[in-house]
């Protein structure tokens, strides 16, 4: 009931038409007040009650120890109750912790579930697990509703609820950025479009050192705009594409020189590394406090969850398994490599006063870059993620 009331309040604030700052401030203040009331014992016991229906007799559940409502029903039946412990009955329960122990102990949630009547008669042995309700019932609801609102984050919401904000460092902004429907990618600049991508790293065959490879376009523009300076070896890799030399090697003879074939081979190996990461199929829990990672799928079905998405830590965790490295991540990374090696599309970005020298330098470098660029483009074009299947858009009536 608590999470429902707060969810309704947040939704009403979001849809109120007020300014973003006012909405965020109102939600933050409400969360701080609620958590203070909960910790001070000013919230009615009924608001902590969670209900779930028994679909069969409690004795027939093979995993009773993992389901709070079943554990409560078994205790009720053992105590002689005739209602609330049969198939079709709705079982109310509250998640508690023993006096003197903290929330999140090794004891499972099912073992800490108590019927409201049990809680009233235990003479103070059990107390409501406030942190469980704040972190597992309220925070997920509010953070999902506020995911797209500027001025707040899961970590900030956790702080308002009196929780450890470091456990809720958000990846929601990354999820929004990775969602192709959340952004008009054509309307953002390159820095924003490729935020979070791993840089292209090249290794020198002479000194065995590594360095981040700059984009061809930026390298050329920088070399033309800036006057030649007495940079020492290793100070900058910005003019790499103008010289095709390792920036950490002395500029003598062929020391540190890198051939187009060598660069293409290193680009291919890194691209294949990201493809291998994708095909490892790692799944991670979307609950910020859990982050359980596995390659095995849990085929258990809980409620409306799809098969294979239930977190193995259920019922201690109500999160869902999602891909740790998605097809969108892979396609974005390969597209970034194409962007780094691009010598054609970047022409439209050239400033007028340096267009002629930049185009001349691009024409000179293009034959040296083409092998690496075509290699990664062929790999990227094999990704089905970048193609629209027209047959999937046609519905037979």
VMD Tcl script that draws the C-alpha trace (Angstrom):
set ca {
  {0.00 0.00 0.00}
  {2.90 2.32 0.77}
  {4.51 1.87 -2.64}
  {1.12 2.31 -4.35}
  {0.42 5.57 -2.52}
  {3.87 6.97 -3.30}
  {3.65 5.81 -6.91}
  {0.29 7.54 -7.30}
  {1.70 10.70 -5.72}
  {4.74 10.76 -8.03}
  {2.55 10.16 -11.07}
  {0.19 12.99 -10.09}
  {3.16 15.33 -9.67}
  {4.66 14.36 -13.03}
  {1.34 14.93 -14.77}
  {0.52 18.10 -12.85}
  {2.00 20.40 -15.48}
  {4.35 22.06 -12.99}
  {7.95 22.92 -13.75}
  {10.53 20.15 -13.63}
  {12.26 21.75 -10.62}
  {9.01 21.94 -8.64}
  {8.05 18.35 -9.45}
  {11.47 17.01 -8.43}
  {11.51 19.03 -5.21}
  {8.01 17.85 -4.30}
  {8.91 14.18 -4.88}
  {12.15 14.48 -2.90}
  {10.40 16.16 0.04}
  {7.66 13.51 0.02}
  {10.19 10.67 0.10}
  {12.13 12.24 2.96}
  {8.96 12.70 4.99}
  {7.76 9.15 4.35}
  {11.05 7.56 5.39}
  {11.15 9.68 8.56}
  {7.59 8.64 9.43}
  {8.43 4.98 8.80}
  {11.55 5.05 10.96}
  {9.70 6.89 13.74}
  {6.88 4.35 13.79}
  {4.25 6.80 12.57}
  {2.99 4.66 9.67}
  {0.04 2.33 10.30}
  {0.80 -1.41 10.32}
  {-1.78 -2.03 7.60}
  {0.26 -0.05 5.07}
  {3.10 -2.57 5.27}
  {0.86 -5.54 4.46}
  {1.63 -7.45 1.26}
  {-0.98 -9.88 -0.04}
  {-0.69 -12.87 -2.32}
  {-3.13 -15.63 -3.25}
  {-2.46 -19.33 -2.78}
  {-3.01 -21.18 -6.06}
  {-2.87 -24.57 -4.33}
  {-2.62 -25.99 -0.80}
  {0.54 -24.69 0.91}
  {1.85 -28.23 1.39}
  {1.83 -28.72 -2.40}
  {4.43 -26.01 -3.05}
  {7.82 -27.61 -3.75}
  {9.64 -24.31 -3.09}
  {7.71 -23.19 0.00}
  {10.90 -21.93 1.68}
  {11.31 -19.34 -1.08}
  {7.76 -17.97 -1.02}
  {6.75 -15.74 1.93}
  {2.98 -16.22 1.62}
  {3.39 -20.01 1.60}
  {5.59 -19.96 4.71}
  {3.03 -17.79 6.50}
  {0.16 -20.07 5.41}
  {1.99 -23.17 6.69}
  {2.50 -21.54 10.10}
  {-1.15 -20.48 10.24}
  {-2.29 -24.00 9.43}
  {0.05 -25.46 12.03}
  {-1.41 -23.04 14.60}
  {-4.93 -24.30 13.90}
  {-6.25 -21.56 11.63}
  {-8.82 -22.67 9.06}
  {-8.89 -19.51 6.94}
  {-6.02 -17.97 5.03}
  {-4.21 -21.25 4.50}
  {-6.15 -23.03 1.76}
  {-6.06 -22.91 -2.03}
  {-7.68 -19.70 -3.25}
  {-7.15 -17.81 0.01}
  {-5.32 -14.49 0.05}
  {-2.48 -14.44 2.56}
  {-1.42 -11.10 4.12}
  {2.12 -10.80 5.43}
  {4.74 -8.26 6.50}
  {8.50 -8.57 6.01}
  {10.24 -8.28 9.39}
  {13.60 -8.64 11.05}
  {14.42 -9.80 14.56}
  {15.06 -7.24 17.26}
  {18.77 -6.47 17.44}
  {19.52 -7.52 13.85}
  {19.85 -5.33 10.80}
  {18.01 -5.55 7.52}
  {19.52 -7.66 4.75}
  {20.79 -10.46 6.99}
  {21.48 -13.90 5.54}
  {17.98 -15.03 6.56}
  {15.72 -15.21 3.49}
  {12.67 -13.02 3.05}
  {10.30 -15.99 3.26}
  {11.62 -16.89 6.72}
  {11.17 -13.28 7.86}
  {7.57 -12.95 6.66}
  {5.00 -12.67 9.43}
  {1.21 -12.48 9.47}
  {-0.04 -9.15 10.94}
  {-1.61 -11.09 13.84}
  {1.70 -12.82 14.55}
  {3.44 -9.46 14.66}
  {0.95 -8.13 17.19}
  {1.33 -11.14 19.51}
  {5.11 -11.72 19.46}
  {5.85 -9.33 22.36}
  {8.40 -7.29 20.38}
  {10.54 -10.17 19.10}
  {10.01 -9.09 15.51}
  {10.05 -5.58 14.05}
  {9.13 -4.30 10.60}
  {12.09 -4.36 8.19}
  {11.98 -0.69 7.21}
  {15.01 -0.87 4.90}
  {13.42 -3.71 2.94}
  {10.30 -1.67 2.24}
  {12.33 1.40 1.32}
  {14.80 -0.39 -0.98}
  {12.67 -3.19 -2.45}
  {9.11 -1.84 -2.43}
  {9.28 1.96 -2.68}
  {12.56 2.78 -4.42}
  {12.03 0.58 -7.54}
  {8.57 2.07 -8.13}
  {9.64 5.69 -7.70}
  {12.91 5.34 -9.65}
  {11.12 3.82 -12.65}
  {8.54 6.63 -12.67}
  {11.26 9.28 -12.39}
  {13.73 7.65 -14.80}
  {13.26 10.27 -17.52}
  {13.04 13.33 -15.27}
  {16.02 15.66 -15.19}
  {17.24 16.74 -11.78}
  {16.98 13.40 -10.00}
  {18.44 9.91 -10.20}
  {18.10 6.53 -8.45}
  {21.04 7.47 -6.22}
  {19.42 10.79 -5.25}
  {16.07 9.09 -4.60}
  {17.82 6.50 -2.43}
  {19.46 9.31 -0.46}
  {16.03 10.86 0.15}
  {14.85 7.49 1.46}
  {17.77 7.31 3.89}
  {19.46 4.47 1.97}
  {23.09 4.07 0.95}
  {23.13 5.96 -2.36}
  {26.36 4.24 -3.49}
  {24.37 1.02 -3.95}
  {22.02 2.75 -6.34}
  {24.47 4.36 -8.72}
  {22.19 4.57 -11.70}
  {22.56 2.93 -15.04}
  {19.16 4.18 -15.95}
  {20.65 7.10 -17.87}
  {22.77 4.61 -19.82}
  {19.69 2.53 -20.49}
  {17.89 5.60 -21.81}
  {20.86 6.49 -24.01}
  {21.14 2.93 -25.31}
  {17.45 2.77 -26.14}
  {17.16 3.70 -29.82}
  {13.64 4.98 -29.23}
  {14.76 7.41 -26.52}
  {16.90 9.64 -28.72}
  {16.85 11.03 -32.21}
  {20.42 9.99 -32.85}
  {20.64 12.20 -35.90}
  {19.97 15.23 -33.70}
  {22.87 14.75 -31.25}
  {26.55 15.43 -31.73}
  {29.17 12.72 -32.03}
  {30.36 13.09 -28.45}
  {26.87 12.41 -27.12}
  {26.08 9.71 -29.69}
  {29.13 7.62 -28.83}
  {29.23 8.29 -25.11}
  {30.25 5.16 -23.24}
  {32.00 3.50 -26.20}
  {35.40 1.91 -25.64}
  {38.12 3.80 -27.54}
  {39.98 2.14 -30.39}
  {43.35 1.13 -28.93}
  {46.37 0.55 -31.14}
  {49.59 -1.20 -30.13}
  {52.98 -0.21 -31.46}
  {55.03 -3.10 -32.95}
  {58.30 -1.35 -32.00}
  {57.85 -0.33 -28.36}
  {54.80 -2.52 -27.54}
  {53.03 0.42 -25.92}
  {49.35 1.18 -26.49}
  {47.53 4.42 -27.17}
  {44.00 5.60 -27.91}
  {43.51 6.09 -31.62}
  {42.02 9.53 -32.45}
  {39.40 9.96 -35.15}
  {40.86 10.64 -38.59}
  {38.83 13.82 -39.00}
  {39.80 15.34 -35.63}
  {43.43 14.42 -36.16}
  {43.59 16.22 -39.50}
  {41.68 19.30 -38.29}
  {43.92 19.62 -35.25}
  {47.10 19.37 -37.32}
  {45.87 22.09 -39.71}
  {44.53 24.49 -37.09}
  {47.49 24.25 -34.73}
  {50.91 25.54 -35.58}
  {53.75 22.99 -35.46}
  {55.23 22.75 -31.99}
  {58.19 20.99 -30.47}
  {56.19 18.16 -28.93}
  {58.27 15.43 -27.37}
  {57.53 11.80 -28.32}
  {54.64 10.42 -26.28}
  {53.02 13.80 -25.57}
  {50.19 13.51 -28.06}
  {48.52 11.01 -30.37}
  {46.42 13.72 -32.04}
  {48.49 13.83 -35.23}
  {48.82 10.06 -35.54}
  {46.95 9.83 -38.85}
  {49.15 12.47 -40.44}
  {52.30 10.47 -39.74}
  {51.11 6.89 -39.05}
  {53.71 6.66 -36.32}
  {53.47 5.62 -32.70}
  {53.33 8.87 -30.68}
  {55.59 7.32 -28.02}
  {58.44 6.36 -30.36}
  {61.20 8.69 -31.61}
  {60.65 9.95 -35.14}
  {63.67 8.21 -36.63}
  {63.59 5.98 -39.68}
  {60.94 3.27 -39.57}
  {60.83 3.02 -35.79}
  {57.21 3.18 -34.63}
  {55.78 3.23 -38.15}
  {52.47 1.39 -38.48}
  {51.26 -0.04 -41.78}
  {47.61 0.04 -42.97}
  {47.50 -3.77 -42.78}
  {48.70 -3.72 -39.16}
  {46.05 -1.17 -38.18}
  {43.31 -3.11 -40.00}
  {44.30 -6.32 -38.19}
  {44.19 -4.65 -34.77}
  {40.81 -3.06 -35.53}
  {39.43 -6.44 -36.62}
  {40.68 -8.19 -33.48}
  {39.08 -5.59 -31.20}
  {35.78 -5.74 -33.10}
  {35.76 -9.53 -32.79}
  {36.44 -9.15 -29.07}
  {33.23 -7.16 -28.64}
  {31.33 -9.73 -30.69}
  {32.63 -12.45 -28.34}
  {31.46 -10.40 -25.35}
  {27.97 -10.23 -26.85}
  {27.82 -13.97 -27.53}
  {28.86 -14.82 -23.98}
  {25.23 -13.98 -23.20}
  {25.83 -12.58 -19.73}
  {22.61 -11.65 -17.94}
  {22.49 -9.25 -15.00}
  {19.76 -8.32 -12.54}
  {18.27 -4.86 -13.13}
  {17.88 -4.27 -9.39}
  {20.61 -1.80 -8.34}
  {21.06 -3.54 -4.98}
  {21.47 -7.02 -6.47}
  {23.30 -6.95 -9.84}
  {23.41 -10.77 -9.92}
  {25.28 -11.84 -13.07}
  {24.99 -15.24 -14.74}
  {25.04 -17.05 -18.08}
  {22.37 -19.51 -16.95}
  {18.68 -18.80 -17.38}
  {16.25 -19.31 -14.52}
  {13.24 -21.01 -16.13}
  {11.01 -20.34 -13.13}
  {7.94 -18.21 -13.93}
  {6.78 -15.74 -11.28}
  {3.64 -13.68 -11.92}
  {3.73 -11.91 -15.28}
  {7.47 -12.29 -15.75}
  {8.67 -13.88 -18.96}
  {10.39 -17.24 -18.68}
  {14.12 -16.78 -18.19}
  {13.95 -13.29 -16.67}
  {13.39 -14.08 -12.96}
  {16.43 -13.22 -10.83}
  {17.93 -16.37 -9.21}
  {17.96 -14.45 -5.91}
  {14.13 -14.38 -5.84}
  {12.36 -13.82 -3.44}
  {15.14 -11.83 -1.77}
  {15.28 -9.86 -4.99}
  {12.34 -8.87 -7.19}
  {14.50 -7.76 -10.11}
  {14.60 -9.18 -13.63}
  {17.48 -10.51 -15.67}
  {18.47 -8.38 -18.65}
  {21.36 -8.63 -21.10}
  {24.53 -7.10 -19.70}
  {25.86 -6.37 -23.21}
  {23.04 -5.91 -25.69}
  {22.91 -5.99 -29.47}
  {22.45 -2.20 -29.32}
  {25.71 -1.91 -27.35}
  {27.55 -4.03 -29.93}
  {26.19 -2.11 -32.91}
  {26.97 1.23 -31.27}
  {30.56 0.13 -30.55}
  {31.17 -1.06 -34.11}
  {29.62 2.14 -35.48}
  {32.00 4.11 -33.28}
  {34.97 2.31 -34.86}
  {33.55 3.23 -38.27}
  {33.28 6.83 -37.08}
  {36.92 6.86 -35.95}
  {38.09 5.66 -39.38}
  {35.65 7.72 -41.45}
  {37.09 9.85 -44.27}
  {33.91 10.41 -46.31}
  {30.93 11.42 -44.16}
  {33.07 13.81 -42.12}
  {33.48 16.12 -45.14}
  {30.10 17.72 -44.35}
  {31.44 18.83 -40.97}
  {34.43 20.74 -42.30}
  {34.54 24.44 -41.43}
  {34.54 26.72 -44.46}
  {37.88 28.44 -43.81}
  {39.80 25.12 -43.63}
  {37.77 23.06 -46.11}
  {40.37 23.00 -48.92}
  {43.41 21.91 -46.85}
  {41.33 19.34 -44.92}
  {39.93 17.80 -48.12}
  {43.45 17.57 -49.57}
  {44.74 15.86 -46.44}
  {41.78 13.47 -46.37}
  {42.43 12.54 -50.01}
  {46.05 11.76 -49.10}
  {45.21 9.67 -46.03}
  {42.13 7.88 -47.41}
  {44.07 5.08 -49.20}
  {45.92 4.37 -45.94}
  {42.71 4.16 -43.90}
  {40.44 2.38 -46.37}
  {41.59 -1.15 -45.46}
  {40.83 -0.75 -41.75}
  {37.60 1.19 -42.43}
  {36.22 -1.36 -44.90}
  {37.15 -4.22 -42.53}
  {35.11 -2.88 -39.61}
  {32.26 -1.74 -41.88}
  {31.86 -5.26 -43.26}
  {31.74 -6.63 -39.71}
  {29.16 -4.05 -38.65}
  {27.00 -4.65 -41.73}
  {26.67 -8.30 -40.73}
  {24.79 -7.21 -37.58}
  {21.09 -7.86 -38.05}
  {20.43 -5.06 -35.56}
  {21.14 -2.47 -38.24}
  {18.69 -3.87 -40.78}
  {14.93 -3.58 -41.08}
  {13.20 -6.83 -42.02}
  {10.24 -5.77 -44.14}
  {8.55 -9.14 -43.74}
  {8.28 -8.44 -40.01}
  {6.40 -5.23 -40.75}
  {3.75 -6.90 -42.88}
  {0.74 -8.39 -41.12}
  {-1.51 -10.77 -43.00}
  {-5.20 -10.02 -42.42}
}
mol new
graphics top color blue
foreach p $ca { graphics top sphere $p radius 0.5 }
foreach p [lrange $ca 0 end-1] q [lrange $ca 1 end] { graphics top cylinder $p $q radius 0.2 }
display resetview
